[in-house]
Amino acid sequence: MAELLDEINAVHRAVGRRDIPAGASTTVLLSRRYDATLEDVWNACTTPERVARWLTPVTGDLRPGGSYQLTGNAHGEILLCERPTLLRVTWVFGEDITPADVSEVTLRLSPQEYGATLFELEHAAVGDPAFWERYGPGAAGVGWDLSLLGLSWHLAGTGPADPESWAAAAEGREFVVNTSQRWRAAHVAFGAPPDVAQRAAAQTTAFYTGES
């Protein structure tokens, strides 16, 4: 569990606001340092064969102006791709959508000393106010925390042999509990009343652990 806490503590989490084409959005931002080169992290995030190892298989016309599909997950268009530092895509679930359902994910990478890389991911979404009231930033944030953990394992060549079984076991649940609480703190820092943020964190935990 100590190593897992190190992974949790490695991530800075914040909630903010930004206008996107869909409208005024709320953002979740995750940033952390990876002990891997800029080129290695970029390739891990943009090469289909490597994305499949830590996220999920991806298909599509993977170029600016093209589209992508993550298996069993989101799809969208590639808005910007400036190798090896910037990637921005639209992020959509389902097919029967409205303009307000189109969120944006931006990945920024920057080189750090000793050959490391600063990884920053922002997910901006207009969203459903009732959904935000129930789950807060953890709905998206915990999911991205799990993805960043998977990327960390991939870059280091470590991690469980069966990530799905790990996620369903006690250690996976503890990861969700801990990261939900980190998003509760970010929610409060954004201005949410502590009791509202705690209820949202509890709902998020229940959702990800299958207890809701």
C-alpha positions as CSV (number, residue, x, y, z in Angstrom):
1,M,0.0,0.0,0.0
2,A,2.9,2.4,0.6
3,E,3.9,2.3,-3.1
4,L,0.3,2.9,-4.0
5,L,0.2,6.0,-1.7
6,D,3.3,7.2,-3.4
7,E,1.5,7.0,-6.7
8,I,-1.5,8.9,-5.3
9,N,0.6,11.6,-3.7
10,A,2.5,12.1,-7.0
11,V,-0.6,13.6,-8.6
12,H,-1.7,17.2,-8.1
13,R,-5.4,17.7,-8.6
14,A,-7.4,20.9,-9.2
15,V,-10.8,22.0,-10.4
16,G,-11.3,25.1,-12.5
17,R,-13.4,26.7,-15.3
18,R,-12.7,27.2,-19.0
19,D,-14.9,28.1,-22.0
20,I,-15.0,25.4,-24.8
21,P,-17.1,25.3,-27.9
22,A,-19.8,23.5,-26.0
23,G,-20.0,26.4,-23.5
24,A,-18.8,27.4,-20.0
25,S,-17.2,24.2,-18.7
26,T,-15.8,22.9,-15.4
27,T,-12.4,21.4,-15.6
28,V,-10.5,18.7,-13.7
29,L,-6.7,18.9,-14.0
30,L,-4.2,16.2,-13.0
31,S,-0.5,16.8,-13.2
32,R,2.4,14.6,-12.2
33,R,6.1,13.9,-13.0
34,Y,7.0,10.6,-14.7
35,D,10.6,9.3,-14.6
36,A,10.6,8.8,-18.3
37,T,11.7,10.9,-21.3
38,L,9.4,13.3,-23.1
39,E,9.6,11.1,-26.2
40,D,8.8,7.9,-24.3
41,V,5.7,9.5,-22.6
42,W,4.5,11.0,-25.8
43,N,4.8,7.7,-27.6
44,A,3.0,5.9,-24.8
45,C,0.1,8.3,-25.1
46,T,-0.1,8.4,-28.9
47,T,1.0,5.0,-30.3
48,P,-2.0,2.7,-30.6
49,E,-0.1,-0.4,-29.6
50,R,1.1,1.3,-26.4
51,V,-2.1,3.0,-25.5
52,A,-3.8,-0.4,-25.5
53,R,-1.4,-1.6,-22.8
54,W,-2.4,1.0,-20.2
55,L,-5.7,2.5,-21.2
56,T,-7.8,0.6,-23.8
57,P,-7.4,-0.2,-27.5
58,V,-7.8,2.8,-29.8
59,T,-8.7,2.9,-33.5
60,G,-9.4,5.6,-36.1
61,D,-7.7,8.1,-38.4
62,L,-5.1,9.2,-35.8
63,R,-4.1,12.6,-37.2
64,P,-5.2,16.2,-36.7
65,G,-8.7,16.5,-38.1
66,G,-9.1,12.8,-37.8
67,S,-11.2,10.8,-35.3
68,Y,-10.6,8.1,-32.8
69,Q,-12.5,5.4,-30.9
70,L,-11.4,4.0,-27.5
71,T,-12.8,0.5,-27.2
72,G,-15.7,0.5,-24.8
73,N,-15.1,4.1,-23.9
74,A,-15.0,7.6,-25.5
75,H,-14.7,8.7,-29.1
76,G,-14.1,12.0,-30.7
77,E,-12.0,14.2,-33.0
78,I,-8.3,15.1,-32.9
79,L,-8.2,18.9,-32.6
80,L,-4.5,19.6,-32.1
81,C,-1.4,17.4,-32.2
82,E,1.9,19.2,-31.7
83,R,4.5,16.4,-31.2
84,P,5.8,15.9,-28.6
85,T,4.2,18.4,-26.2
86,L,0.5,19.0,-26.9
87,L,-2.6,16.8,-27.8
88,R,-6.2,18.0,-27.7
89,V,-9.2,15.9,-28.6
90,T,-13.0,16.1,-28.2
91,W,-14.3,13.4,-25.7
92,V,-17.8,12.0,-26.3
93,F,-19.7,9.1,-24.8
94,G,-22.5,7.5,-26.9
95,E,-23.9,8.4,-30.3
96,D,-27.2,10.3,-29.5
97,I,-25.5,13.5,-28.3
98,T,-26.1,17.2,-28.1
99,P,-23.4,19.9,-28.5
100,A,-23.2,20.3,-24.7
101,D,-22.2,16.6,-24.5
102,V,-18.9,17.2,-26.4
103,S,-16.1,17.7,-23.8
104,E,-12.4,18.3,-24.4
105,V,-9.3,16.6,-23.1
106,T,-6.0,18.3,-23.4
107,L,-2.6,16.7,-22.7
108,R,0.5,18.8,-22.2
109,L,4.0,17.3,-21.7
110,S,7.1,19.2,-20.9
111,P,10.7,18.0,-20.2
112,Q,12.0,18.1,-16.7
113,E,15.5,17.8,-15.3
114,Y,17.2,14.4,-15.1
115,G,15.3,13.1,-18.2
116,A,11.8,13.2,-16.5
117,T,8.6,14.5,-18.0
118,L,5.8,16.7,-16.5
119,F,2.4,15.3,-17.5
120,E,-0.6,17.6,-17.4
121,L,-4.1,16.4,-18.3
122,E,-7.2,18.7,-18.4
123,H,-10.7,17.4,-19.0
124,A,-13.2,20.3,-19.7
125,A,-16.9,19.5,-19.8
126,V,-20.2,21.5,-19.6
127,G,-22.0,18.4,-18.2
128,D,-25.3,17.9,-16.5
129,P,-25.7,20.1,-13.3
130,A,-27.5,17.3,-11.5
131,F,-24.7,14.9,-12.3
132,W,-22.1,17.3,-11.0
133,E,-24.1,17.9,-7.8
134,R,-24.3,14.2,-7.2
135,Y,-20.7,13.2,-8.0
136,G,-18.6,16.4,-8.2
137,P,-15.2,16.4,-9.9
138,G,-14.4,12.8,-8.8
139,A,-16.7,11.3,-11.5
140,A,-14.1,12.2,-14.1
141,G,-11.2,12.7,-11.8
142,V,-11.0,9.2,-10.3
143,G,-11.3,7.6,-13.7
144,W,-8.3,9.7,-14.9
145,D,-6.4,8.8,-11.7
146,L,-6.8,5.1,-12.6
147,S,-5.5,5.9,-16.1
148,L,-2.5,7.8,-14.8
149,L,-1.7,4.9,-12.5
150,G,-1.9,2.5,-15.5
151,L,0.4,4.8,-17.5
152,S,2.9,4.8,-14.5
153,W,2.9,1.0,-14.4
154,H,3.4,0.9,-18.2
155,L,6.3,3.3,-18.3
156,A,8.0,1.5,-15.4
157,G,7.3,-2.0,-16.7
158,T,5.5,-2.9,-13.4
159,G,1.9,-3.4,-12.2
160,P,-0.5,-6.3,-11.8
161,A,-0.8,-9.0,-14.4
162,D,-4.5,-8.5,-14.4
163,P,-5.5,-4.8,-13.8
164,E,-9.2,-5.6,-13.9
165,S,-8.8,-8.1,-11.0
166,W,-6.6,-5.7,-9.2
167,A,-9.3,-2.9,-9.5
168,A,-11.9,-5.3,-8.0
169,A,-9.7,-6.3,-5.1
170,A,-9.1,-4.6,-1.8
171,E,-6.1,-2.6,-3.0
172,G,-8.0,-1.3,-6.0
173,R,-10.9,-0.2,-3.7
174,E,-8.4,1.6,-1.4
175,F,-7.1,3.5,-4.4
176,V,-10.6,4.6,-5.3
177,V,-11.4,5.7,-1.7
178,N,-8.1,7.6,-1.5
179,T,-8.4,9.4,-4.8
180,S,-12.1,10.2,-4.2
181,Q,-11.0,12.0,-1.0
182,R,-8.3,13.9,-2.9
183,W,-11.0,15.1,-5.3
184,R,-13.2,16.0,-2.3
185,A,-10.3,18.3,-1.2
186,A,-10.0,19.8,-4.7
187,H,-13.8,20.3,-4.8
188,V,-13.6,22.3,-1.5
189,A,-10.7,24.3,-2.7
190,F,-12.8,25.2,-5.8
191,G,-15.5,26.6,-3.4
192,A,-17.8,23.7,-2.6
193,P,-19.2,23.5,1.0
194,P,-17.4,20.6,2.8
195,D,-20.6,18.6,3.4
196,V,-21.5,18.8,-0.3
197,A,-18.0,17.8,-1.4
198,Q,-18.0,14.8,1.0
199,R,-21.4,13.6,-0.2
200,A,-20.2,13.8,-3.8
201,A,-17.0,11.9,-2.9
202,A,-19.0,9.2,-1.2
203,Q,-21.2,8.8,-4.3
204,T,-18.1,8.7,-6.5
205,T,-16.5,6.0,-4.3
206,A,-19.7,3.9,-4.4
207,F,-20.0,4.3,-8.2
208,Y,-16.4,3.1,-8.9
209,T,-16.5,0.3,-6.3
210,G,-19.9,-1.0,-7.6
211,E,-21.7,-0.2,-4.3
212,S,-24.1,2.4,-5.7
